[in-house]
Amino acid sequence: MRLRDLAGSRVRYGYRRLTVMLRREGWAVNAKRVYRLYREEGLQVRTAKRKKRGSHTRVPLPAPVRANQRWSMDFVSDRFSDGRWFRILTVVDQYTRECLCAYADRSQTGEKVVEQMKRLVKQRGLPESITTDNGSEFAGQAMDGWAHQAGVKLDFIRPGRPVQNGYIESFNGRLRDECLNGEIFFNLTDAREKLEHWRRDYNQKRPHTALDDRTPEEFARALGARPFALPIVNKTEATACQGFADAGQKTPALDRLPPLSSRSAIRAKGLCERPSLLERVN
């Protein structure tokens, strides 16, 4: 019954994310049991079948190593109940995955984007860089002047390459799937209230798989209690700044270091005990 209630209130959550929500409430269940009940109750999430595309080389995204290092921003469009269009400015922190802004307006200009940037800077401080596309609102004089005065680098992606700003593209997909497709917006005030409610729920309650099923705010608070920044490992190639984490793994837990595999230990031991070239010559 509780699984049915959760699936009814969070209709776009799959069984794995619902398992995390149940465990937070104290239910001693594993993913297999939840999946069985999930199938028996017919709670599967309906998704549109994607068209097959030709294979292409993925662009490795540079992995941030601390909060406020890189932000990403973009626009999402939707309609009111009367058919009028409005646009939403979305901003996320690439490291903590927090949604910093989901601001809706009938039209978005460079000046309005600068206003939101100034508001965010007062709350969180200046980022080192902001990744955006080449839209006129981001590449115009208003944003260029603000970035120059504030000392923030605007990192523009190549035209027609949205994968280079994958953090915001992924977030916009969640916003569309979990909020915009399930809500009816009657006017601008109603849209702003519903978007703010969803943004808070996303930051405070929604488990994030890239953060070891923690919420973005939980991860950010854990970082504040640590004297150093923890790496987030993305599905890209590992870089030197990622420390002990390997590419493709989840974020390590905050209270322990990842154990060294036996194969790695044997390989390291063998390298240490291998005689040097001079010893073999002697």
Buried (B, 14 or more C-beta within 10 A) or exposed (E): EEBEEBBEEBBBBBBBBBBBBBBEEEEEBEBEBBBEBBEEEEBEEEEEEEEEEEEEEEEBBBBBBBBBBBBBBBBBEBEBEEEEEBBBBBBBBBBBBBBBBBBBBEEBEBEBBBBBBEEBBEEBEEBBBBBBBEBEBBBBEBBEEBBEEEEBEBBBBEEEEBEBBBBBBBBBEBBBBBBBEEBEBEEBEBBBEBBBEBBEBBBEEBBBEBBBBBBBBBBBEBBEEEEEBBBBBBEBEBBEEBBEBEBEEBBBEBEEEEEEEEEEEEEEEEEEEEEEEEEEEE
